[in-house]
């Protein structure tokens, strides 16, 4: 057992009770876990401010001051009990307050003794104060001079006496107990990239002696995380590309040519043609295609998928299109059926709502080959759905499906079918490089001719009358309107507009127009009926939750109002906005919010008004919100267990790590050279080997 695998309870200053708390609150079980619980930011503890100086600051940062307590008193009773001190440094005084561990702290502090206080001052009732600062005697501050790390903590840990200083002290205890930490990268990689040793990097990340040393330590640790993530994904990719056979589709035949020459609804864009050529080339190689198709809302991904399905049919194979919701599946079915009816392609829809008689007929046609294209939801991956010769699969809005769900498609054919996964949520390059590192990527970066950019406006509750007038103008011209709410029923805690309240208001405001409504809790039949009213223009306004985020295509809808827009992420707002602007008329997206919103929130919403470029929005969303929980989209099933690297901000390091991985695998594909044994060992430590995801897209 490695010395870093020792249980944290055996570290001086921890013990069983504290160890249990660290485990439950932060997942820290071993010495290794503690060392890899890194500070998230650093402050310079080399500067001592004066209280008089603080009073003159317009924006007060985290500071430290040196002086003594003039008074220390316990005040209040019960939940209002607090320790209040008056602290002086000779230039002024500041009030210091603690609400937790009141008696223990009062017993530990002395008046007329020099202390150094560290924290963030605030003003309360016009008076400057420090709440729960770190306190050290002047004689005991040697370990925390200079750059000082601020560690992530939970409220429970703070309430039980843990602070950043506590974690710093414990980390120093581990580094003293394990003075020479073994290397985790091969010597050639360390030399090529001029990296710090792991031992030096871990010492420096917890106790940096200079900003330059901290920068080098961060680079080393970020590089290592991203290197092993890329190495695992590229191993999968190369293994699959070398071993997984695929169907060969060598010909373009009757169905494709007839549709292209006689039934194409509009001229393809140059981007659509380029993507079809890329897909066609993949499907002719004899290797299984795994390609990600990115395209902004309305860019024509569905038509590309249809044409590629016709290539499969021309070569004697069946195609399947899987969508995450019945609404989207039904939308695709309607589009495919209408466009393909003139050339005799048999298309069916299979969802959880499909009746048994129709389901039995679909199963029979699938197994005898009479059914060319099956479109459906999760129902298509059920064990009893069998194909005669499935050769091409499209997974739409694929981030809605888990890896294991997608894997079930492989059991439908002895030779894995070609796979095209599509998303209308643009994925930043650094994220795609990691999350979709084992797929080829195609991008439709051009909208069909005649589409006008959607005009996006930020409006406040005080502008409600003007917004209603704008909606009325569109309705009087025979156009339709979406109004989107974040909640179905009222929630007093969140104080958000609810769909039920909103539906009533919309009906009262526009009494001469029919209003439909949809939300995710409706039974499918009711939802389809309400949606059908809007699609067929039997309703003029659709009040909805985000169930309309994907798959609703109503070219006559020219206005979307999004209530409580501050509650949505940028990418989700962009998806919703994509429901309008699908026809030739000028369209509008109105983002409604309260006037009093946070500065960062206002910045996000103003970005939406300044661009309709989905990739620009996705990059900004990643920077502002981080990659989030994207493990379900990892093509290889590899978890993004990143302690220090960020896919949002470390794109350059990600690229460097990828180049190093390619160099290693180009020269040593099996990692069999002695110098690379350490890489094999680390991969085994880092990633669960219990499931082989190598054949899963």
C-alpha positions, 0 to 999 in steps of 0.5 A: 500500500502506498504511504498516500493511501493511509487513512486520514484518521491516522494523521496528527490532528485528525482522529476518528471523529474529524476523519468521519467529518472530512469523509462525509463533507469533502470525500477526504478518506486518505492522505492522497485525498487531502493532498489533492484537495487544492486551494481554489484561490490564494491571497497575499499574507505578506501585507499588513493593512491598517484599519484606517487604510481599510476605511478609505477603500471603495472595494474591500478585499480579503485583508489582514491587520495586526493589533490587539483586542480591547474588549471581548464579550459574549452577548445574547442568548440561544440562537442569538448568542455571539462573541463580539470583540473590539480590535485596535491597531492604533490607527482605528478600531474594528468590530469582530464577531463570531456566531459559532463556538462562542465559549471556546473562542472566548476562552482562547483569546486574550486582551492586550496580546498582539494578534493578526486577523485575516478575513474580509471586512464588511459594513453592517449598520454603517460600522466596519466589522470582521465576521469569523476571521482567522486569528493567529498570535503574532509569534505563530504566523511564520507558516502562513506569510506570503501566498496563502491558499483558500480551501473549499469548505462546507458550512458544516465543517466551518461550524465545527471549527475547520478553516482554510488554516486547518486544512493548510496545517493538515496538508503540511502534516501529510507532506511532512509524513510523506517527504518524497512522493513518487512520480506519476508521469514518465521521465520523457514527458516530464523532460519534454514539457519541463515539468516540476516533479510531482513532489515539488508541485504538491508542496508548492500548490499548498505552500507556494513561495512565489507566484512563479512557483505557484504557476509552475505547480498549477501547470504540472498538476493540470497537465497531468489530469488532462494528459491521463484523461486524453490518454484514456480516450485516445486509447479507446479511439485507436483500439476501436478504429483498428479492430471494429469493422463496419458496414461498407456503403459503396453506392449512391442509388435510386432513393438518394438520387431520386430524393435529391433531384425531385423532392429536396425541399430547398437547396442544400447549403455548402456546409450541409454538402460538406458534412454529407461528403464527410459522412459518406466517406466514413461509411465507405471505409469498412470501419464503423463510423462514429461522428458527431454532427454539431449544428446551430438551431435551424441549420438543417441537421435533420435533412442531412440525417435523412439523406444519409439514411437514404444512403444506408437504404440504397445499400440494402440496410435499415436506419434508426433515428432515436430522439429523447422525447416523444415530441421530438420523435414525432416531429422527425417522423412527420418530417421524414414521412412527408418528404419520403412518401413520394419515393416509397420509403417506409417510415414508422414511429415507435414510442411508449405511446404506440399501441400494441397492434401498431407495435406488433406490425412495426416489429414484423416489418423490422424483422422481415426488412419491409420497414426502412426507417424506424424513428422513436424514443427510448422504445427503440432500444428495448430488447424485443425491438429487432432489425433485419439489418440495421446499418445506420443509427442517428441519435439526436440531442444525444446528450440526453442519453446515457452511455449505457442506453446508447450502447444497447443499439449495438446489440441490434446488429452483429456488426456495429451500425454506423452512428451519427450523433447530433446536437443543436447545443454547440460544444466549445472546442476544448470541451469537444476535444475531451468529451467527444475525443473519440468521435470525428466531428462535423459542423454545419456552420451555415444557416439555410438561405432566407433565414433572418437572425432573431432579434433578441431584447432584454426587457424588465417587468416594468416594460410589461405593457410594451411587451404585450403591445409587441405580442399583439402586433404579431398576432394581428398579422396572423403570426404565432407566439411562444411564452415560456415559464420556468415552473408549472405551479407557483413556488413562493420560495423561488418567487418565479412566474408559474405556467398556471399563473401565466396561462391565466394572465395571457388568456385575460390579456389576449381574450380574442386569441386561442391559447394552448399550453404544454408542460412535462407532467402532462400525459403524452396524448394531452401534450400532443393534442395541445401541441397539435393545436399550435402546430396546426395554427388552431392556437395562436399562443403557446404557453409552455415550460422548456419541453419545447426546447427541442423539436418544435418546428412552427415557421409561423411562430415569430415571437418568443417571450421567456419569463424569468430569463435569469433562471436559464443557462445561456445554452438553454436560452439559445435553444429556446430562441431557436424555436423562432426564426424558422420561417422567412419573417423577422422574429423576436426573442424577448427575455423578461426579468426583474430589474434588480438582478445580479451583475453577472446575470445581467452580463449573461443576458446582455450577451444573448442580445448581442449575438446569435452565434451558438458557438460564441454563446457556448464558449461564454456559457462554459466560461461562466458556468463551467462544464457542469455534470457532463459525465453522461455524455462521455463517449468512453464512459470516463468520469471527469474527475478533475481536481484542478484543471478546468475545461472552461479555462485550460484549453491551451493545456488541454491541447498540449496534453493531447499533443503529448498523448498523440506523440506517446501513442504514435511511437508506443501504441501499447505502452509497452516500453519500460519508460511507459509502464508508469503510464499503464499503472496510473491509468489503472489507478485512475479509471475503473476497468470493470466495464469495457466501453471501447465499442460504445459511441 
